[in-house]
Amino acid sequence: MGKTLDGFDRDAWSARAKTLRHRCPECGEIMRGTGKLYYLAQKDAWFVEYFCEREQEIVPLWSPDTQKLAEEIAADG
């Protein structure tokens, strides 16, 4: 997959984001949130950073389920 974190406009960190889980789009394993979030102004969207143990890759993903949480985290500073 080899996703890069280049191109994001800002980031944030929160312990709450570490509790998030998502299925890896590459291998199907459950990934854990790293606590980091990235904002992409072009899409006006926050992406949650996950780490896939099997693929050994960082995967930033957008989801309608996590968008509101990411916005709350970013607003908290």
C-alpha positions as CSV (number, residue, x, y, z in Angstrom):
1,M,0.0,0.0,0.0
2,G,2.8,2.4,0.9
3,K,0.6,5.5,1.8
4,T,2.5,8.6,2.6
5,L,1.6,11.3,5.1
6,D,2.8,14.0,2.8
7,G,0.2,16.4,1.6
8,F,-1.8,16.7,4.8
9,D,-2.4,20.3,6.0
10,R,-2.3,19.8,9.8
11,D,-2.3,17.2,12.4
12,A,-3.5,16.5,16.0
13,W,-3.0,13.8,18.6
14,S,-5.4,12.4,21.2
15,A,-5.5,9.4,23.5
16,R,-9.1,8.9,22.4
17,A,-7.9,8.3,18.8
18,K,-5.8,5.4,20.1
19,T,-9.0,3.6,21.1
20,L,-10.2,3.5,17.5
21,R,-10.1,0.3,15.5
22,H,-10.6,-0.3,11.7
23,R,-10.2,-3.3,9.4
24,C,-7.1,-3.0,7.2
25,P,-8.1,-2.5,3.6
26,E,-5.1,-4.5,2.4
27,C,-5.1,-7.6,4.6
28,G,-8.4,-7.5,6.6
29,E,-6.7,-7.5,10.0
30,I,-8.0,-5.2,12.7
31,M,-5.7,-2.2,13.0
32,R,-5.3,0.1,16.0
33,G,-5.4,3.8,16.0
34,T,-2.0,5.4,16.8
35,G,-3.5,8.6,18.3
36,K,-2.6,10.8,15.4
37,L,-5.1,12.5,13.1
38,Y,-4.4,14.4,9.8
39,Y,-6.5,17.1,8.2
40,L,-6.8,17.4,4.4
41,A,-8.1,20.9,3.6
42,Q,-8.9,19.9,0.0
43,K,-11.5,17.4,1.2
44,D,-12.3,19.2,4.5
45,A,-11.8,15.9,6.2
46,W,-9.8,14.4,9.1
47,F,-8.0,11.1,8.6
48,V,-7.3,8.8,11.5
49,E,-3.8,7.2,11.5
50,Y,-3.9,3.4,12.1
51,F,-1.1,0.9,12.2
52,C,-1.4,-2.5,10.7
53,E,0.7,-5.1,12.5
54,R,0.6,-7.6,9.6
55,E,1.5,-5.1,6.8
56,Q,3.8,-3.1,9.1
57,E,2.3,0.1,7.6
58,I,0.8,3.3,8.8
59,V,-2.6,3.7,7.1
60,P,-4.4,7.1,7.3
61,L,-8.2,6.5,6.7
62,W,-11.2,8.7,6.6
63,S,-14.5,7.4,7.8
64,P,-17.9,9.1,8.4
65,D,-17.9,7.3,11.8
66,T,-14.7,8.9,12.9
67,Q,-15.1,12.4,11.3
68,K,-17.1,13.9,14.2
69,L,-14.7,12.5,16.8
70,A,-11.7,13.9,14.8
71,E,-13.3,17.3,14.6
72,E,-13.9,17.3,18.4
73,I,-10.3,16.3,19.1
74,A,-9.0,19.0,16.8
75,A,-11.2,21.6,18.4
76,D,-9.8,20.7,21.8
77,G,-6.4,21.6,20.5
